[in-house]
Every structure is written in C-alpha cells, then in structure tokens.
Amino acid sequence: WKLRRQAPSNIDSLLSSDECTLTSILEEDALLDELKSNRNLLEFLCRDDNLEQIVALVVEEPSTDLPECSRYRHAQIASSLFGVEQSSALGLADEVACSDTLLDRMWRFLDQEAPLNSLLASFFSRAMHCILQRKADLVIDYLRRKENSLARILEHIDTSAIMDLLLSFLVSCNSYRLRCELVEWFNECKLVECLVNLIRPENDEDKQRNSSRTLAEMVRICYDKLSSASDYPNSDPLLEVLESSRIVQLLLSNMMKDPSAMAPVLRGAFVLQSMLASQQGLSDAGSGEAPVSVNEAAAKQVVSIMTAWLPQFHEVLLHPPKSRPVITSAGTIPVPLGAARLTLIQLILVCLQTNVTAFTEEFVRLNIGATLLDLFLAYKWNNFLHIQFEHFVSFALHSGKVVLANGVHQTLCECMLVSNHLMRRIATAGMENEAEQSAKGGRRLGYMGHVVAISNSLLRAANQDQYIAKLIKQVDDDAVVWQSWVDGPLACANEKNNISLGGESPKEEEEACHETDLPALDDMQHAFFNYQLTSMASHFAESFEFSDEQVLLSEEPITAPYDEIAAFDFTLKAMLAAPEPDNFTMCSNARIQPYDGQRYL
C-alpha cells in the first residue's frame, strides 16, 4: 500500500489453472474491474460455452435448492457483465448482438406467461439495454425479422422493467437514419395504437399505468431529441404519430368509454397533459423558429380536438363515480376528490393556457370556473387542488381574451368576478375561518394560505388594471363583504406575514451598540496582536516535511525526524558508581530515625 502497488488478482491464477470454471470466476469480487483491462478474462468469458451460460443465468430461474439470500447473485453479476466497457476490444454485448442464437435464447424469456419474475425481468432489461447501446442496429434488424417481438413486449408491459426496455429502443437510437427505421418498425406493428388501446377499463390497472407512462415518456424523448440533436429536422416521425388526430381521438374515447371507471380517465389525462407540457417546455427553451411554430400548431390541434370532449370532462368533475370514504386526520371525507379529477383539472387548465378560442368559449359556456370554485371551497384540506385554483385565478386576472359564450362577449375575469361572485365567496370563506379558529378547540382551515394569496392577487390586479377595478365596482352586493374582509382579517394576516421570522433588533440596542467605545489596547495586547499577524518561520515549516535525500532513496526505508525520538536513551545516569544495594541502604539510613541504638521502619 505504501508503494501504491495493487494486490495481485486471483483471477489470473484461476485462468491459468485447468480447473477454472465460470462459477469460480463469478465468485471473484474484482471481476467487473478486472474485465475492463484483462484481455485474458474477456477471451475466457467470450467463449461460446461461457456466453451461453451467462445468457442462461440472466433469463432462467435459478435452482430453488440455493439459499434465498444468494439465489440471484450470479444472475445479477452476469447482467452487469454486459455493461462493462472495454477500450480496445469487443465486449460481451457485442458478441451477443452478433449471434442470432444467443439473441433467441435471450428473447425466449418473454415467451413465459404473465406475470414475469420482476427480479429476472430487471436483469434481462439491463442486459438488453447494454446490448442496444452497443449494437442497436443489429438488435432492431433481428427483432424486425422475428415474428411478434413487439407483441411479446406489450404482453408483459405491466412489468416495469419491460416498459423500461421498450423505452431503451428510443434512447439508444442516436442517428436519425436508425431512428426512422425504428419508427417504421413501430408503425408496422401499430405500437402507439396498441399502447393507447391498453388504456381501457377492462385491462389491468398495472398495464394501464405503464402504458400511459410509456406514451408520456415517448413524447418527452421525442421533444428532447428535437431540442438537443443537431442532425434532426424540425419534425419527428414518431411524434407526428403520437400527436395525430387519430391517436388523440382514440385516447379520448378510451378515457370516457366508461365514466364509472376512473383509472382510464387518470391515465389518459396524464398522457394528454404530458403532450402539452412537453410542447410548452420546448417553446420556452427552443432556439430555432421552426420547431417552436410546429410545436404551437401541434398543441392547438390537440386542444381543439379536446374541445368536443369538454362537456364530458365537466360531467366527471360534477358527478364522480362512487368511492369509499377516506379517513384523514382532519376528519372523514365522504366523497374524496380523487387523483383522476385532480389530473383532469390540471389538464383543463393547461389547455386554457394555449389560448385556443373554441376551448375558452366552451369553458365559459359550461361555467367550469364556478365548478372549480365550488371544489376549492368544498375540499378545505386538499392543497393540491388549492394551488391549481390559485393558478387559474391568476391566469383569469391577466387574460384579456374576449370570447363569445351564451351570446355574450366576456372575459374569464368578468366570468369569475361578476357571474361567479369570486370576491364574495372568497371573503366569506375567510370569515368562516375566523369563526372556526376563534371557537374553542378551533383550527385554521387548510385553504387559508391560498385564500389570502388569491385576495392579495385581486387587490394588486385592481390597483394595476382599470378594467378589473371597474368590474369590482359593478358587484355592489359583494363589495360590502369584500371590504370588511380586506380591512379586517386580511389586513391582520398580511401584517403577520410581513413580520420577519426572527424579529428585528430594537433601534435602542443598535444605537447603544454603535455608541459604545471599545477600550484602547495596551502595549502587551498590541504585541500579541502583531505576533498573530506575523507569518510562520520558514525553518519551522520545513521541519514538517521530508528531505529530498529521504524521498529519492527508494531502497532504504523512509524515516521522519520524529522517528528518531525512539532512539533516545532516557535511563537515569545518577550515582552509577555505587552499587544498587548501597544506594538503597544510604537512602534508608537518611530517612529512618534511630531508636534504642537500632533503626526501625
């Protein structure tokens, strides 16, 4: 260790012996590190019989006779071997990709009936991901020749590792040519349609969840490629299929096929929301003109298709399917909001931000803003809903888009302030909180932070925009309740919120601190202060390092100056001339007093 020499590896001695087996090699702790640079080890593992055993370890169930704690140890190590990078030679992943026989044995893992062993599925997915990273073109060519290869993947999509494997195809295709071949294969097998059709009430919930996650990740990967890759054109062939009107219509019909089933609504809304969110992210970060314009056109196309389905979305918000009550620390919720309705609200608000006129008109015509306000006040403890409603109010206050709804030209702001009496209902909620909090054993309601934030947003908007101030004056009935709330509890809440967390230091203490005169330093203090400022002496610093002669003489052991302390002789030299018994007698006679001519202790 002192000479920075690594201990000799046991793998070389194993490889040179006649009794070397793959099992004994897999037991070595330094196997993965050795494989990076040990050419003999790589040649041993790439032998045909050993490659077949490695593939078998990855995809076949181990013997049940093995202890459970170490049953999958060799399978895990075998899957890790495919990811080891070799600098000047082909690795195991390259050897397997070039052999149809080994690929056949790997893909026979998916011939099993569902559900798969999730642990073995993760090893299989890791190994295939490494092979795709090295030889994606060979693997894709093999799978295109193999019948029903994608169908087998979709059959086991409920296993998360298989979902990751499907996404690995998109990530591994770095060139545009290879990506076009992959998309052509996907379109031949109708992969996107199959994934969308899995989001149905009759399918297993795990399949619905992983299918929606796969579609959402495919959208994200496509937009990442558009924004980062320089050799890509302004469009992506897979993205065009995902955002086509046919796929969006199919997804919406599967979502609303059975309104009593909330899982398809949740999963479908998640996919649509990911489409619009990815498009907005590309619009913000894109540097070219063409991608942004294409992106905006695709977003408006998706939202335009969703406009016809907005009444059914509204019906789900008003009349959700029956569900069991939820018991929380704040009490029992007879009809919980649910993840599906929350995701649907998020989707509607994202669609509003695209400023599609037809969608906004339908939103105002159905008065969905009033429904959002009712839900905000009904679920007092759901902060996930509260933050969405606060964003909606902020958007409505700053949106000057005039739409024609029910034969009347109005804005979102007018709809909320005048038609839905937003100020009065928010003020009433604040007053009810004051009554609840002041009662014996009362507590502050969960939406009060958002009520205060919405109220302050209304006040700022009225001061900055004459149009909003004019709308507020139109609702005389709401003005009295609103003003009492603003002058009373809201003012107290803002005053409390403006106080610094640690408080402020009194002015008297600050002035006293500034006026206090520090005593002058005497001569000794000045001397000590100057001593602290002086630099360390050079001879003192040099005494803590080795000399050049000690470092360069590699044949002799290196010694530090402090090691010489061990050679010092601390033996006392006093009275060495007298024998030891005489010394003891002299000391005894000097200390013991005589008694009757004798000395006693």
C-alpha positions in Angstrom: 0.0 0.0 0.0 2.9 2.4 0.8 4.4 1.8 -2.6 0.9 2.1 -4.3 1.1 -1.4 -5.7 -2.2 -3.3 -6.0 -2.5 -6.7 -4.6 -2.2 -9.4 -7.3 -5.6 -10.5 -8.6 -6.7 -14.1 -8.0 -8.4 -14.1 -11.4 -5.1 -14.5 -13.3 -4.2 -17.6 -11.3 -7.6 -19.0 -11.8 -7.4 -18.5 -15.6 -4.1 -20.3 -15.7 -5.3 -23.3 -13.8 -7.0 -26.3 -15.6 -9.9 -26.3 -13.1 -11.1 -22.8 -13.9 -14.9 -22.5 -14.4 -17.3 -19.7 -15.0 -18.8 -20.2 -11.5 -15.4 -19.7 -9.8 -14.8 -16.6 -11.9 -18.2 -15.1 -10.9 -17.3 -15.6 -7.3 -14.4 -13.1 -7.5 -15.2 -9.7 -6.1 -12.9 -7.9 -8.5 -14.5 -9.4 -11.6 -16.0 -6.2 -13.0 -12.9 -4.1 -12.5 -10.7 -6.8 -14.0 -12.8 -7.2 -17.0 -12.1 -3.5 -18.1 -8.4 -4.2 -18.8 -7.8 -8.0 -18.5 -7.8 -9.4 -22.1 -7.4 -13.0 -21.0 -10.5 -12.7 -18.8 -12.5 -11.2 -21.7 -11.5 -14.0 -24.0 -12.5 -16.6 -21.4 -15.9 -15.1 -20.9 -16.5 -14.7 -24.7 -16.0 -18.4 -25.3 -19.2 -20.0 -26.7 -19.9 -22.2 -23.8 -19.4 -19.5 -21.3 -21.5 -17.0 -23.2 -24.4 -19.5 -23.3 -24.1 -20.0 -19.5 -24.1 -16.2 -18.9 -27.2 -15.7 -21.0 -28.8 -18.6 -19.2 -28.1 -17.1 -15.8 -29.8 -13.8 -16.9 -33.0 -15.3 -18.3 -33.5 -18.6 -16.5 -34.8 -19.2 -13.0 -32.1 -20.3 -10.6 -32.3 -23.5 -8.6 -34.6 -23.4 -5.6 -32.0 -25.5 -3.7 -29.8 -22.4 -3.4 -30.2 -20.2 -0.3 -32.7 -17.4 -1.0 -30.2 -14.7 0.1 -27.8 -15.7 -2.7 -30.0 -17.3 -5.2 -29.9 -14.5 -7.7 -26.3 -13.3 -7.1 -24.8 -14.9 -10.2 -27.7 -13.6 -12.3 -27.1 -10.1 -11.1 -23.4 -10.3 -11.8 -24.0 -11.9 -15.2 -26.3 -9.0 -16.3 -23.7 -6.5 -15.1 -21.0 -8.0 -17.3 -22.8 -6.7 -20.4 -22.3 -3.1 -19.3 -18.5 -3.2 -18.8 -16.7 -1.0 -21.3 -13.6 -2.4 -23.0 -11.2 0.2 -24.5 -9.7 -1.9 -27.3 -11.8 -5.0 -27.8 -15.4 -6.1 -28.4 -17.3 -6.8 -25.2 -19.9 -9.4 -24.3 -22.7 -7.2 -25.5 -21.1 -7.1 -29.0 -20.7 -10.8 -29.1 -24.3 -11.5 -28.1 -25.7 -8.9 -30.6 -23.8 -10.6 -33.4 -25.3 -14.0 -32.6 -28.9 -14.8 -33.5 -28.7 -18.0 -31.4 -27.9 -16.1 -28.3 -30.5 -13.4 -29.0 -33.1 -16.2 -29.5 -32.2 -17.5 -26.1 -32.4 -14.1 -24.5 -35.8 -13.3 -26.1 -37.3 -16.6 -25.1 -37.6 -15.1 -21.7 -40.7 -13.2 -22.9 -42.4 -16.4 -24.0 -43.4 -17.1 -20.4 -46.8 -16.5 -19.2 -47.5 -13.3 -17.2 -46.6 -12.2 -14.7 -42.9 -12.4 -15.1 -40.4 -12.7 -12.3 -39.8 -9.0 -11.7 -36.2 -9.5 -10.5 -35.2 -11.6 -13.5 -37.0 -9.1 -15.7 -34.8 -6.3 -14.4 -31.7 -8.4 -15.2 -33.0 -9.1 -18.7 -33.9 -5.5 -19.3 -30.4 -4.3 -18.1 -28.6 -6.7 -20.3 -30.7 -5.8 -23.4 -30.3 -2.1 -22.7 -26.5 -2.6 -22.7 -26.7 -4.6 -25.9 -28.8 -1.9 -27.5 -26.3 0.8 -26.5 -23.6 -1.1 -28.3 -25.3 -2.6 -31.4 -28.8 -1.1 -31.7 -28.9 -1.6 -35.5 -28.2 -5.3 -35.2 -30.8 -5.8 -32.5 -33.5 -3.8 -34.3 -32.8 -5.8 -37.5 -33.1 -9.0 -35.6 -36.4 -8.1 -34.0 -37.9 -6.9 -37.2 -37.2 -10.4 -38.6 -38.6 -12.1 -35.5 -42.3 -12.6 -35.5 -44.5 -10.9 -32.8 -41.5 -9.5 -31.0 -43.2 -6.2 -30.1 -46.4 -8.1 -29.2 -44.5 -10.1 -26.6 -43.2 -6.9 -25.1 -46.7 -5.4 -24.8 -48.0 -8.6 -23.3 -45.6 -8.0 -20.3 -45.9 -4.2 -20.2 -47.3 -4.5 -16.7 -43.8 -5.3 -15.5 -41.9 -2.0 -15.1 -38.6 -3.5 -16.3 -40.2 -4.4 -19.7 -41.6 -0.9 -20.0 -38.0 0.4 -19.5 -36.8 -2.0 -22.2 -39.3 -0.6 -24.7 -38.1 2.9 -24.0 -34.5 1.8 -24.4 -35.1 1.4 -28.1 -35.8 5.1 -28.4 -32.9 6.2 -26.2 -30.4 4.0 -28.0 -31.1 5.3 -31.5 -28.7 8.2 -31.8 -28.7 8.7 -35.6 -31.7 10.0 -37.5 -31.5 7.2 -40.0 -31.7 4.5 -37.4 -34.5 6.3 -35.6 -36.5 6.4 -38.9 -36.0 2.6 -39.2 -37.2 2.1 -35.6 -40.3 4.3 -36.1 -41.1 2.5 -39.4 -41.0 -0.8 -37.4 -43.2 0.7 -34.7 -45.7 1.9 -37.2 -45.8 -1.5 -39.0 -46.6 -3.1 -35.7 -49.0 -0.3 -34.7 -47.2 0.1 -31.4 -48.8 3.5 -30.5 -52.3 2.3 -31.2 -51.7 -0.8 -29.1 -50.4 1.2 -26.2 -53.5 3.5 -26.4 -55.8 0.6 -26.5 -54.4 -0.8 -23.3 -55.8 2.3 -21.5 -59.3 0.8 -21.2 -61.5 -0.1 -18.2 -61.3 -3.9 -19.0 -57.5 -4.0 -18.8 -55.4 -4.5 -15.7 -54.6 -1.3 -13.8 -50.8 -2.0 -14.0 -51.0 -2.3 -17.7 -52.9 1.0 -17.9 -50.4 2.8 -15.7 -47.3 1.5 -17.6 -48.9 2.1 -21.0 -49.6 5.8 -20.1 -46.1 6.2 -18.7 -44.6 4.7 -21.8 -46.6 7.1 -24.1 -45.7 10.1 -21.9 -42.0 9.2 -21.9 -42.1 8.6 -25.7 -43.4 12.2 -26.1 -40.7 13.6 -23.8 -37.9 11.7 -25.5 -39.1 12.9 -28.9 -39.1 16.5 -27.8 -35.7 16.1 -26.1 -34.3 14.8 -29.4 -35.8 17.8 -31.3 -34.3 20.3 -28.9 -30.8 18.8 -28.4 -29.8 16.9 -31.6 -28.4 19.0 -34.4 -28.8 16.4 -37.2 -32.6 16.1 -36.6 -35.1 18.0 -38.8 -37.9 20.1 -37.5 -40.2 17.2 -37.1 -40.1 13.7 -35.6 -41.9 10.8 -37.3 -42.9 9.2 -34.1 -44.1 12.4 -32.6 -46.3 13.0 -35.6 -48.0 9.7 -34.9 -48.4 10.4 -31.2 -50.0 13.8 -31.8 -52.1 12.9 -34.8 -55.8 13.5 -34.5 -56.5 9.8 -34.9 -54.4 8.9 -31.8 -55.8 11.7 -29.7 -59.4 10.8 -30.6 -58.7 7.1 -29.8 -57.2 8.1 -26.5 -60.2 10.3 -25.6 -62.7 7.7 -26.5 -60.9 5.1 -24.4 -60.8 7.5 -21.5 -64.5 8.3 -21.5 -65.7 4.8 -22.5 -67.0 4.1 -19.0 -67.3 7.2 -16.8 -67.7 5.0 -13.7 -64.1 3.8 -14.2 -61.6 6.4 -13.1 -58.4 4.7 -14.0 -58.6 5.3 -17.7 -59.6 8.9 -17.1 -56.5 9.4 -14.9 -54.1 7.6 -17.3 -55.4 9.3 -20.4 -55.4 12.7 -18.8 -51.8 12.1 -17.8 -50.8 11.3 -21.4 -52.5 14.4 -22.8 -51.1 16.6 -20.1 -47.6 15.3 -20.8 -48.0 16.2 -24.5 -49.0 19.8 -23.8 -46.4 20.2 -21.0 -43.6 18.9 -23.3 -44.6 21.3 -26.0 -44.6 24.3 -23.7 -41.2 23.3 -22.4 -39.8 23.1 -25.9 -41.4 26.5 -26.8 -39.6 28.1 -23.8 -36.2 26.5 -24.4 -36.1 26.2 -28.2 -33.7 28.5 -30.1 -35.0 27.9 -33.6 -38.1 29.4 -35.2 -39.4 26.4 -37.0 -39.6 23.9 -34.0 -41.5 26.5 -31.9 -44.1 27.2 -34.6 -44.6 23.5 -35.3 -44.9 22.9 -31.6 -47.6 25.6 -31.1 -49.6 24.3 -34.0 -49.5 20.7 -32.6 -50.6 21.9 -29.2 -53.5 23.9 -30.6 -54.5 20.9 -32.7 -54.6 18.6 -29.6 -56.6 21.2 -27.6 -59.0 21.7 -30.5 -59.8 18.0 -30.5 -60.3 18.0 -26.8 -62.9 20.9 -27.0 -65.6 18.5 -28.1 -64.9 16.3 -25.0 -65.0 19.2 -22.5 -68.7 18.6 -21.5 -67.9 15.0 -20.5 -64.9 16.2 -18.5 -67.2 18.7 -16.8 -69.6 15.9 -16.0 -66.9 13.8 -14.3 -66.0 16.8 -12.2 -69.6 17.3 -11.1 -70.6 13.7 -10.7 -67.6 11.4 -9.9 -68.2 7.7 -9.6 -68.9 6.3 -6.2 -65.9 5.6 -4.0 -65.2 4.7 -0.4 -64.9 7.5 2.2 -61.4 8.5 3.1 -60.5 8.9 6.8 -57.9 11.6 7.5 -56.5 13.4 10.5 -58.8 16.3 9.6 -61.9 14.1 9.5 -63.7 11.7 7.2 -64.2 12.8 3.5 -67.4 11.1 2.3 -66.7 11.8 -1.4 -62.9 12.2 -1.9 -61.7 14.4 -4.8 -59.5 11.6 -6.2 -56.4 11.6 -8.4 -58.5 11.4 -11.6 -60.4 14.6 -11.0 -57.3 16.4 -9.9 -55.4 15.4 -13.0 -58.4 16.3 -15.2 -58.4 19.8 -13.6 -54.7 20.2 -14.3 -55.3 19.1 -17.9 -58.1 21.7 -18.4 -56.0 24.5 -17.0 -53.1 23.6 -19.3 -55.5 23.6 -22.2 -56.7 27.1 -21.2 -53.1 28.4 -21.4 -52.9 27.6 -25.1 -55.4 30.3 -25.7 -57.5 28.3 -28.2 -60.6 30.4 -28.7 -63.0 27.4 -29.1 -61.8 25.8 -25.9 -62.1 29.0 -23.9 -65.6 29.7 -25.2 -66.7 26.2 -24.2 -65.1 26.6 -20.8 -67.0 29.8 -20.2 -70.3 28.4 -21.6 -70.2 25.4 -19.3 -69.1 27.7 -16.4 -66.4 25.3 -15.4 -64.9 28.2 -13.4 -67.8 28.0 -10.9 -67.3 24.3 -10.6 -63.6 24.8 -9.8 -64.6 27.4 -7.2 -67.1 25.0 -5.6 -64.5 22.3 -5.4 -61.9 24.7 -3.9 -64.3 25.6 -1.1 -65.6 22.1 -0.6 -62.2 20.3 -0.1 -60.7 22.6 2.5 -57.7 20.4 3.1 -56.6 19.4 -0.4 -53.7 21.8 -1.1 -53.0 20.0 -4.4 -56.4 21.3 -5.6 -55.9 24.7 -4.0 -52.7 25.5 -5.8 -54.3 24.7 -9.1 -57.3 27.0 -8.4 -54.9 29.8 -7.4 -53.0 29.4 -10.7 -56.4 29.5 -12.5 -57.4 32.8 -10.8 -54.0 34.3 -11.6 -54.4 33.3 -15.3 -58.0 34.6 -15.4 -57.0 38.0 -14.0 -54.2 38.5 -16.6 -56.1 37.1 -19.5 -57.8 39.8 -21.6 -59.1 37.3 -24.2 -62.7 38.2 -25.1 -64.9 35.2 -26.1 -68.5 34.8 -27.1 -70.3 32.4 -24.8 -74.1 32.2 -24.4 -74.5 35.1 -26.8 -72.5 37.5 -24.6 -69.0 38.8 -25.1 -67.0 38.5 -21.9 -63.6 37.6 -20.5 -62.6 34.9 -18.0 -62.0 37.7 -15.4 -65.6 39.0 -15.9 -67.0 35.5 -15.7 -65.3 34.8 -12.3 -65.8 38.3 -10.7 -69.3 39.1 -11.9 -71.0 35.9 -12.7 -69.5 33.6 -10.1 -69.0 36.2 -7.3 -65.4 35.2 -6.7 -64.8 38.1 -4.2 -67.8 37.4 -2.0 -67.2 33.7 -1.8 -63.5 34.1 -1.0 -64.3 36.7 1.6 -67.0 34.5 3.1 -64.5 31.6 3.3 -62.1 33.9 5.2 -64.8 35.0 7.6 -65.8 31.4 8.2 -62.2 30.5 9.0 -62.1 33.3 11.6 -65.2 31.9 13.3 -63.8 28.4 13.2 -60.4 29.4 14.5 -61.8 31.6 17.4 -64.1 28.8 18.6 -63.0 26.5 21.5 -60.7 23.9 20.0 -60.9 25.5 16.6 -58.2 25.3 14.0 -57.1 27.2 10.9 -58.6 25.7 7.7 -56.3 24.2 5.2 -57.1 26.6 2.3 -56.5 29.8 4.2 -53.0 30.4 2.8 -54.4 30.2 -0.7 -57.4 32.4 0.2 -55.0 35.1 1.4 -52.9 34.8 -1.7 -55.9 35.0 -4.0 -57.2 38.0 -2.1 -53.9 39.8 -2.5 -53.8 39.0 -6.2 -57.3 40.6 -6.6 -56.1 43.7 -4.7 -53.0 44.1 -6.8 -54.9 43.5 -10.1 -57.5 46.1 -9.1 -54.7 48.7 -8.4 -52.9 48.0 -11.7 -55.8 47.4 -14.1 -58.6 49.8 -14.5 -60.8 47.2 -16.2 -60.7 44.9 -13.2 -61.3 47.9 -10.8 -64.4 48.6 -12.9 -65.6 45.1 -12.7 -65.3 45.1 -8.9 -67.4 48.2 -8.7 -70.2 46.5 -10.7 -70.8 44.0 -7.9 -72.2 46.2 -5.2 -73.5 43.3 -3.2 -70.1 41.7 -3.0 -68.3 45.0 -2.2 -69.5 45.2 1.4 -68.4 41.7 2.4 -65.2 42.1 0.4 -64.2 45.4 2.1 -64.9 44.1 5.6 -62.7 41.1 4.8 -59.9 43.2 3.4 -59.9 45.8 6.2 -60.2 43.2 9.0 -58.8 39.6 8.9 -56.9 40.0 5.6 -55.0 43.1 6.9 -54.1 41.3 10.1 -52.9 38.2 8.1 -50.8 40.4 5.9 -49.3 42.1 8.9 -48.3 38.8 10.4 -46.9 37.5 7.2 -44.7 40.6 6.8 -43.0 40.1 10.2 -39.5 38.7 9.9 -39.2 35.2 11.3 -36.6 36.0 13.8 -37.9 39.5 14.6 -36.0 42.8 14.2 -33.4 44.1 16.6 -34.6 47.2 18.6 -33.3 50.6 17.5 -32.2 51.4 21.0 -29.9 48.4 21.1 -28.4 49.2 17.7 -27.7 52.8 18.8 -26.2 51.7 22.0 -24.0 49.2 20.2 -22.7 51.9 17.8 -22.1 54.4 20.6 -20.1 52.1 22.9 -16.4 52.9 22.9 -14.1 49.9 22.9 -11.2 50.2 25.4 -7.8 51.0 23.9 -5.3 48.2 23.6 -2.3 48.3 25.9 1.3 47.5 24.9 1.1 43.8 25.6 -2.1 43.4 23.6 -0.5 45.2 20.7 2.5 42.9 20.9 0.3 39.8 20.9 -1.8 41.2 18.0 1.3 41.8 16.0 2.6 38.3 16.8 -0.6 36.8 15.4 -0.1 38.7 12.1 3.4 37.5 11.6 4.0 34.6 9.2 5.3 31.2 10.3 9.0 31.0 10.3 10.5 29.1 7.3 12.6 26.8 9.4 9.5 25.8 11.4 7.6 24.9 8.2 10.5 23.0 6.7 10.8 20.8 9.8 7.4 19.2 8.9 8.5 17.8 5.6 10.8 15.1 4.2 14.2 15.9 2.8 15.0 15.2 -0.9 17.5 12.5 0.1 14.9 10.7 2.1 12.4 10.7 -0.7 14.7 9.7 -3.5 16.4 6.8 -1.7 13.8 4.2 -2.5 16.0 1.3 -1.4 16.0 2.5 2.2 13.0 2.9 4.5 11.7 6.5 4.7 12.1 8.0 8.1 10.7 11.1 9.6 12.5 13.4 12.0 10.1 12.3 14.8 11.1 8.6 14.3 14.5 9.5 15.9 12.8 10.1 19.3 12.6 6.3 19.7 16.4 6.1 19.7 16.8 8.5 22.7 18.1 6.9 25.9 16.0 8.0 28.9 18.0 6.0 31.5 18.9 7.9 34.7 22.7 8.3 35.0 22.8 9.5 38.6 25.0 7.6 41.1 26.1 4.9 38.7 29.4 4.4 40.6 27.6 3.0 43.7 26.2 -0.5 43.6 22.4 -0.7 43.7 22.2 -2.3 47.3 24.4 0.5 48.7 22.1 3.2 47.2 19.1 1.6 48.9 21.0 1.5 52.3 22.1 5.1 52.1 18.5 6.3 51.4 17.1 4.2 54.2 19.6 5.5 56.8 19.0 9.0 55.8 15.2 8.8 56.4 14.8 6.4 59.4 15.4 7.8 62.9 17.4 5.7 65.5 15.5 4.2 68.5 17.4 2.4 71.3 20.5 2.2 69.2 18.6 0.5 66.4 16.8 1.7 63.4 13.2 0.8 62.8 10.9 1.5 59.9 
